Amino acid sequence: MQEEVEQKTINLAVTVTKFSWRVITGAVRSFINYRRHKQMMGPKRYRGKQTVKQLLSQDQGATSMLVGDEGIKDFQRIAKRYGVDFAITKDKSVDPPKYTVFFKAKDMDALEAVMNEFEQVKAFKKDRPSVLHQLDIYKEKAKEQMVKAKIKVKEMVR
C-alpha cells in the first residue's frame, strides 16, 4: 500500500514537472513570436494630431508655422480631412495665446491645400455678421413694434 502511494506521488511529480516545462516553453515561444512580429511591424505610426515628440520620432523632418489664436479647431478639422500629420503647441506667454503647428516636411502639398481652405473659412467667418449682433438688432425692432402697438391701443381706448 505504501509503495502504491509513493509510486502515485512520483508520477504526479513527474507529470507536474512535464506540464510546467511545457507551459514555460510555450510562453517563451509565444514571447519570441510576439517580439518578431513587433519588429516586423516597426514602430507605431501615429496619424493626424499628435505630440511634437511623436511627430519628430518619425524621422521625416518637421517644419513649423505660426497660426493665429482664433480658429484652431477649424484648422484641426480641415487638417484631419486632408490626412496631414501635425502637432500643435500653445505659447501662453503672449496674450492672446499663439499656436504653432508642426507638420512633416513631406506633407507640404497637402498642407498648402489645408492652409488655403483654412484662410477661406476665416475670411467667410469674418465677413459673416455675428448672430448675437443680429439678435440684438431684432430685439430692438421688436421693442419698437411693441411700443407702437401700445400707442395704437391707447389711442383706440380714448
Secondary structure, 3 states (H helix, E strand, C coil): CHHHHHHHHHHHHHHHHHHHHHHHHHHHHHHHHHHHHHHHHCCCCCCCECCHHHHHCCCCCEEEEEECCCCHHHHHHHHHHHCCCEEEEEECCCCCCEEEEEEEHHHHHHHHHHHHHHHHHHHHHHHCCCHHHHHHHHHHHHHHHHHHHHHHHHHHHC
